[in-house]
Amino acid sequence: MSEVRVNKISPRSGTTVTLGDSGDTISIPSGVTFDASSGGLAGTLTTAAQPNITSVGTLTSFTSTGIDDNATSTAVTIDSSENVLVGKTSANTSTVGAELRPDGLGSFTRSGTYPIIANRTTSDGDVISIRKDGTVVGSIASVSGTVSFGQSDTALVYDSGNDQIRPYYIGSGTRDNAIDLGSSSGRFKDLYLGGGAYLGGTGTANKLDDYEEGTWTPFFSGGFTGTTTFSIQKGTYTKIGRNVFFTIHIATTSATVDATRIDISTLPFTPSNATDISAGGASWSYANSSVINSTSNNLPVLHIQRNISNVKLYETDGTNFNGTDLNNPSGLDFYINGQYITD
């Protein structure tokens, strides 16, 4: 077939133009005109479905099986990187809106409140399933009005109704005495408790409700008169529950003695007043043995009485160990270790 050049075709509305012997046609809808020189259509469509329409003037009725937005502003943007954007026109996690990216990333940004709601109805169970290469590695689940986080038999339930965080087996219930916190090579650093810790059991006897370490300043509250000058006054203690363990290092450079019993004050906690226990005792050593008289009955024995915060010194015969039992009170150097029970 030889080439045919047509300068201008001006068919009437509602007609069909046939080109060539292959039967190709152009249909001109009613109310629309075709300008061959510009290749454009102009006019007003009066029906919804029209074949071969690529450019229209006024469209009064339209149906679509894809994205349909008849508003005057942009609702959904698909940019050149194939990011699907809702409520925004560029991919940016700082801007309010939603993003779905072709690499699988979903980003949701909302101002002043939560950006994602995951709602499971009818039954308890996984609300969010977390997977690696298709295999479940963990979940966030609803459990009778609470929430659990974890994997299989190693999870935690956060129970605000009872103010508890409990070990949990997902789908099976509370898991007792089976999950470790940390490991020998993966330890936590510090543990802060306002209450106690139950060790080895759940009874009252298993509760450790106090642990404390500290220092205190010992001094002589008996056996000396006037001013005593100390070169060392050092006391330390460790309190575990009701048990108090203490050390004393006390030394003098000048002192004047009297005949009253030597007491060392003041212990960091008052000894128990319970009548069914002896409050405690202590042992001692000294750096210079020449300061104490060498007679058989005047070696000091240390005792702690109930409800009295002193270390009392007695002789081996039960009488008071007083300042006059010292040969050289100015060179006294005592090391004392003791233990007692407090309330």
C-alpha angles and dihedrals in degrees: 000000000000122000116267120199118204117191098193138356119193107180120178124253114275094026133114125228117206119203124196129345094287093080098246109164140190115207118206112206121223111276094021128102128200124219111199093194093061099024090229137133124218135182138059126305114223099185132053103230117054125161124231096010114148101155129030138174110214118008113196101172130028139163127195139178092204134057109330121192118165093171124111095240134060113272103173128021126195106191130202091271090057093249111153108219127191120188092003138061101216135044107258126135090208092063120082112252143066130287133192112188127199092240089063099262118139118195125188123184125183131169120239100350144046116309098202134046120192110185126183116189135197100017145031119257142088115356093174121022115202115205141180116205088342096308119116111245099168147337148207107229142176116242117185095312095325134087130240130200125192148057127298109297095000109070143114131234118211106210111185092175091066097025091241141133108202136185109252144191106215109242093004108064141242114355114215127207095344112097123075123216105222125337140243091274098030107052132168115234112224132005118208116198130175091191134028140296123235108218122193094350146014101251128107090257090059095056118107102195101167139034122166139162125193151129135257137183115245123202139171113267096177141024095047134080131200120004120346118198115212127202092185131024109165129152130170132182143187118200117198111178105309095338117100120194116189144176130203131195112180128166135173134211097185132011144151117217135211135189097264122108116274111243127178116215151231117017114201093242130027112253117246119275093210110133095213096065138057105235097227150279144231142210127217145195132189136217096218116037092188092076092072125067111250098224115127099246103045103071106121121250114195123221137172117209128209115275093000118109097210137097103231122207120215133172121248090258091057098257123122119281102223139177094270089065088070121089095196114016090175091065099044114142115175129183112192133181121185149156135206143163123254129192 
